[in-house]
Amino acid sequence: MSRYYLRATILTASLLGLAVVLPVNATAAAAAAPASIAAPAGRPTINLSLNEAVAIALQKNFDVKTQDLTLANNKETYNSAKLEYKPTMSVGTSFNGSQNGATGSSIAASDHVDSQSVTGSVSQKIPTGAVVSLTSTFLSRSNTANSPTTPSFGRLLTLSVSQPLLRGAGTKYNLTSLRNSKISLDQSFLSYKTALINTVGSIETAYTNLILARQNLEISRQSLDLAKQTYDEQVSRSNAGLVTPINLLQSENNYLSSQNTLLTRQLALTNAEDNLRLLLGGKDYDIGIVPTDDLASEKMDIPTVEGSYRITLENGVEYKNAKFSVETAENSVYTAKSNRKPTVNLTGSVTTSDTGVANWGSAYHKVSENSNYGWSLGLTVNVPLGERTDLINYRRALNSLESAKISLTKFEETTLVSVRSAVNTVTTSIKSVELSVKQAELSRQTYEADKQRFDVGAITIRTLNQSQSDLDTARFNLVAARLTLRNAIISLRKIENTTLDRYSIKLPE
């Protein structure tokens, strides 16, 4: 994709530069266009290949920009899901005080106690479902009346583990959420790919329509030239008294009709340029676009249903999404099935401690000597009774899985039908273009023969006008046939998801 970005940057700079030097180069740009399809006087043009149009769209198209941001957000969502298995650290402190007056004594003789604790802990969830915690607590205590050691210090060091044994146990269960997040990220990449395919396909279609509009305008100009030539001849003959007024009227009507058609074709060309420009990010609508490719340049091997269907299943975005839906549904079934089990948690802890030492340093070092220790081991069981939500969720998960499998099978069949239709359209369009080429050539030969016959008075002006109309129709039909073939190829590539391969476009990692 990077090489197209470079070309797009250069081309965009050329467009902006052309707009800046417009007063100087407008005449030269108009003169560079073919005479028969020249842009309106004073309007600059720029040559643009299909590859260059695609490159600009990948940088500037609004849908692609939006999809870039959506993909970035989905990456962050996946990164957030991975944080579940990152360690968590916490630190806290507390200050406490109490005062108890002795019976029959004054407050001054009372027992006044101040204490402080500083606690730090690190906990980590592991894929088996267990949560492991290590907690260290430093204690200090000051007793103003009764304690021989004031202040006194101590430390507690506790290692605890809580492991589910039935519900919520095992790596498959606990990693399901992360796997689903990864599937969602993969689907986001597929959506991004779809956006690129749709954008490139839209560019191809708009570019092809622009070629069609320019070629139709060329045909209309040629038709107008022929109609004007015939009308001028009829005017000369009418002045010499060689033709009837009705023949002159028919010739003039044909000439006016050709002018009207030309106006329509010019409007179609302007609209086609604007549509392509919008896909390229808009702006610079006053600069005409001259496509350097043509409808006849598309070459490809005649496709087969079997080959295209295989390619579609290998590359198909929607097919992969359907398979992802089945995988996600299978994960949901496994999770729902596990949630039907009773909750049985095994907990255990080991604590070492030392208290009553003279300073913080001693409290830190002596606890490692295990002068005092304790341990605990526990088991908790929770069994829901009767009809419960977990059982309902399990049945719903089974139904969703079956629905996903049915959708996958249906997609395989509908894809086959779509591929068959697309392949048949391409093969039929190829034959249609071949026939249209022959028809256009025969119509040209017929018109030239009728023109020679008309010049010697062998046929009427009506017959010649009809011959010219047939020639125009044959030429328009040829352009339309080539457009149909081009669009059929574009549609087949979109179904096969091979559109990006044609332009060597690589997806982001």
URCORNOR-V291767 format. One record per run of one state. SS is the DSSP state (helix for helix, strand for strand, loop for the rest). FROM is the first residue (numbers start at 1). TO is the last residue. If there is no record, write none. Layout:
# URCORNOR-V291767
SS:FROM:TO, SS:FROM:TO
This chain:
# URCORNOR-V291767
loop:1:1, helix:2:20, loop:21:21, helix:22:32, loop:33:34, helix:35:37, loop:38:44, strand:45:48, loop:49:49, helix:50:60, loop:61:61, helix:62:85, loop:86:87, strand:88:100, loop:101:106, helix:107:109, loop:110:110, strand:111:125, loop:126:130, strand:131:143, loop:144:151, strand:152:164, loop:165:170, helix:171:174, loop:175:175, helix:176:239, loop:240:244, helix:245:279, loop:280:287, strand:288:291, loop:292:294, helix:295:297, loop:298:304, helix:305:315, loop:316:316, helix:317:339, loop:340:342, strand:343:357, loop:358:359, helix:360:369, loop:370:371, strand:372:382, loop:383:388, helix:389:455, loop:456:460, helix:461:496, loop:497:498, helix:499:502, loop:503:509
